C-alpha cells in the first residue's frame, strides 16, 4: 500500500509565511533603530531590548616613541639646543625604544644609530662648541670629550652594542643621554618661542633651575632609611623648575619660593 504524501494545508502555509514576515520585520526594525541611535543624540527609551549594547573604548596611541615615558625624557626634549645635538639625541632615544622589545634585540639597528650619532658629533664638533657661550666653553669642552670618548660615552656604547650586552647598553645609554642634556643646557639660548604681549608683565623664568626643600615630620619621627642607610630626621626634595616648557608657571613658582625664603628668614 503506497504511503500518502502529507501536503501542507493552507493554514500552515499562511502561518509559516507570517513567521517569516515577522522575522524580516524585526530585523528591519533593528537596523532602523541602530542607524537612528547613531544619527540621533536622543536616547530611544523603551527600545533597549532591540538595540545593541554600547561599546567600551580605551585610548591607545601606537606611536609610543613620541610620548615621553619619564620625567627626564620630557625635560631633555624641552631644551632648545643646537640642531646637531638634537639629531644625536633623537638617534639615541630611538635605542631606548628598541631596548624595550622583549624578543630578539635589533642590535644592528642600534649600532647604526650610534654610528650616526658619533659621526655627527665628530664632524660637527666646531658647530656644537660654537653654540656654547664663551664663559662656559671650558665646561662644554669637558662634556664634549665625555660624550665622545668618556666612560659612558658613544665609543663605549658602541662597544657594548657590538658585545650584545643589553644591561650595559642600557646603563651607558642613560649616561650618554645625561651628558647630552648637560651640553644642551649650556647651548640653550632661552625660549624657543615668543610670549604673547599681555603676559610680559607677569613673572617668568626662561631657563631651568632646581629648588631643594628640606622637610621634617611634625611628630619628630625619622624618615625610612634609603638604600640600607640610617634613618634621618629630615629629608630633601628636589623640584626642577622648567622655564623652557612653562615659563610663566615656572616664574610664578620661583617668585613664591623667593617670597617664602624671605618670609622665613625675616
N, C-alpha and C positions, 0 to 999 in steps of 0.2 A: 504494500500500500504506500503510495507516494505521500511524503510529508507536504503539508500545505505551507507555503511560504507566507509568513506573517507580514502583511503590509501595514505601514503606518496609517493610522486613521487621520482624519482631518484635524481633530482637536490636538493630537500630539504634534503634528506638523506646525500648527499655529503656536503651540507652547514653545517649541524649540526656536522658532523664528523670533518670538518675543524675548526669550532669554538672550539670544544673540544680539538683538537690538538694544536691550538694556545694558549689556556689557560694553557695546560700542559707545553708547551714550555716556556711560560712566567714564570711559577712557577719554572721550572728548571733553567732558566737564573737567577732568583732572588737568588736562593740557591747558584748557582755558584759564583755570584757576592759577596754575603755575605762572603763565605769562602775565596774568593780571597782577599777581603779587610782585613780580619782577618790575613791572612798569609803574605800579602804584605804591606810594609810601604808606597808604592807609591799610591797616591790617584787616583781613576779612574774618571777623569774629563769627564763630559758629561753624566754620568750614575747615577747622583744623584737621579733622579726621581725613579729609580728602587731599590735603596739601602735604608737601614734602617737608621734613624736619629741617630747620636751618643748619647750615654747615658751620663748623668751628674752624677759624683760620688762625694761623700763627705767623707772626712776622719773621721773615728769614731773608738774609742777604747772602747770595752765593759769592759775592765779591768780598771775601774776608780779608784780602790783602790790604784794602783801603781803610779798614777800620782799625784804629789803634787799640791794641789789646791790653796795653799797660800805660800807666801814667808817664813813665819815662819815654815811651814812644811818642805819646801825644805832645809832650814838652819838646822833644827833639824836632818833631815835624813843624813846630810853630816858629822855630828860629829862622829869621830872614837872612840867610847867609849866601856865600859865594855859589854860583851856579854849578861849578865843578864839584864842590863839596856836596851839594845836594844830589848830584848824579852818583857820586860814590856812595852816599848814604842810601839812596834808593836801591842800588845794586846789592848792598849788603843786607838791607832789610828783607830783600827777597829770599835770602838764605834762611832767615828766621822762619819764614813761611814754609820753605822746603824741609826744614828740620822737623816740622810737625807731622810730616807724612809718616804714618805708622808702619808702612811696609818698607820695601827697599828704598833707601835714601838715594836721591839723584845727585850723587857726589860729582858727576861730570858737569852738571849744570852749575853746581856750587863753585866748582873750580873755575869755570868760565866767568862767573860773576866776580870772583876775587881778582882774577887776571885783568878784567876790565877796570875794576876799581884801582888796582895797582898801576896800570898804565896811565890812567888819568892823573893819579897822584904824582907820578914821576914826570910825566910830560908837561903838566900844568903847575909845577911847583912854584914858579915865579908868580903866576896869577893868583894862586892860593895865598901865598905870603903877602902879596901886594895888597890884598883886601884887609889886612890887619893894620890898625893904627901904629904909628912909629913907636909910641911908648910901650906897646905890647908885642913888638916884633920879636924880642928875645924869648918871651914865653911862647909865642906862636911857633918859633923855630924848634923849640924843645918838643912841643906837642906834635909837630910835623914829623920829626925824626922818630918819635914813639909810634906814630901811626904807620909808618912805612917799615921800620926795622926794629921796633921795640918788642918786648917780651909778649905783649898782647896785641901786636900789630898785624899788618896784612901779610907779611912774609911768613910769620908763624901760622897764621890762619890758613894760608895756602898749603903749608906742610901738613897740618892736621887733617885737612880735607883729602890730601893725597893718601894719608895713612888710614882714611875712612874711620876716624875716631870721633864719633858723634858727640861724646861728652866734652872732649877737649875743644871741638869746633864750637860748641855752644858757649863755653866759658870764654874762649878767645874772641868770639864774635861780640859778646856783650862788652868786653874790654875795648875792642876796636870802635864800636859804636859810641861808647862813652867818650873816647878820645876825639871822635868826630864832633860830638856835641860841644865839647870844650873849645875846639877850634872854631866852630861856627859861632859860638858866643863871642869870641874875640873879633870875628868878622862882622857881626851884626851891626848895621849902621843905625838901627832904630826901627820904627814901624814900617811895614811894607805897604801901608795904606794911609790915606788921609782921614782924619776925624772930621765929622760934619761941624760946621761953624758954630752951631748952637751948643756944642758940647765942649768947646775950647775953654770955657770959663770954669769947668769942673776940674778937680784934682785928677791927674793922670800919671801913669807910670809906664814908660815906654821901653823898659828893659826887663831884667829879671833879677829878683832878689830872694833872699831866704830870711824868714823870721823864725827865731828859735824861742820857744816858750819853755820855761821850767815850771813844772806843776808838782804839787804835793797833796796828799789826801788830808781832808779836814779832820779825820779821826786820828791822825798821827801814825797810821799803819804804813807798812812798807809795800812797795810795788814788787811784783813777782820777779825773781831773778831772770836774767836774759842769758841764754847760752851757758847754762850751768855756772853763772856768776853769782855774786852776792846780792841779796835783796837790798834795795836802796829806798830811802825815804822820799826821794824826788825822782822825777822822770823828765826827759826832754822830748819835745815835739817840734819837728821842723816843718814849716809851711813854705812852699815855693810860691812866690808872687810872680805870676807870668803876665807881664805887661804886653808881650808880643801877641797874645791871644785876646786878652781883655784889659786894655789899658785903663779904662775908666773904673772898672771893678777893682783892679789892682791898685790904682791910685787912691781910691776911697779907702781900701783896706789899709794901705800904708799910712794914710792920714790918721785913721783910727788908732793904729799901733803907736804912732808918734804921740798922739794925744794921751793915750793910756800910759806910755812911759813917762811923759811929763807930769801927769796927774799923780802917778805913784812916786816919782822922785821928788815932787814938790809939795 
